[in-house]
Amino acid sequence: MAPLFWFVLFGLPGAALYRFANTADAMWGYPGERGGRWWQWAGKWAARADDVLNWLPARLTAALLMLGAPAALWRRLPTEARRTPSPNSGWPMSAMALRLGTTLGKPEVYRLNDAAPQPESAHTPWAIRKAQQVAWMAVLLGMFALVASVHALNPAPIPCHDQQNLPPFRPLKRKLRRVLRFSSRVADIRSDPRSEMEMLLDPWKKQSLPLLFKASCCKKERPESVLHG
């Protein structure tokens, strides 16, 4: 969920920054000795950056996993999450352990929901379905946040004479349809990729990305300050 979270907030640079910090933590964030020197601090910055970038996404993931759970399980979640050495990984793992009603852990390191029985093969399909539901919920929330941000950053144009009585959510629906239409055109590039891409990316055609969220019916009626602002 974390790459999607940072993509929604800051676009591709945010997702790329998160992936860089996450990969750097996996490659450099371990203490060790080489060449007679202790290299622990070489990976400290990567590990700390990964902790910061995963702090909120980890808790959001746990909250989505706990949707529909009894209040008693919600109260136990913070206590179980603190059993892991990581400040973040314990939250989604504890949420899954509580929802499964089983114990999960790492041998000789930590044990989550310790009083519950060991997991069995029958728990695997339910855990997969729950993880898929959380993934879809995260995608839908991300799409809603993107569309809402586009609508907020691109105010609706001055209404035409035939659009004065449109419902308030019509511009948002129209922009969402354009996003889906553009995505389907990109996904349907099969027979002639060059011509399709030229049609999609040509700034003078209707399908181009710069004109994706602009209303086409009211351009001539906008004031000069709106056109050049």
Buried (B, 14 or more C-beta within 10 A) or exposed (E): BBBBBBBBEEEEEBBBBBBBBBEBBEEBBEEEEEEEEEBEEBBEBBBEBBBEBBBBBBBBBBBBBBEEBEEEBBEBBEEBBEBBEBBBBBBBBBBBBBBBEBBBBEEEEBBBBEEBEEBEEEBEEEBEEBBEEBBEBBEEBBBEBBBEEBBEEBEBBEBEEEBEEBEEEEBBEEBBEBBEEBEEEEEEBEEEEEEBEEBBEEEEEEBBEEBBBEBEEBEEEBEEEEEEE
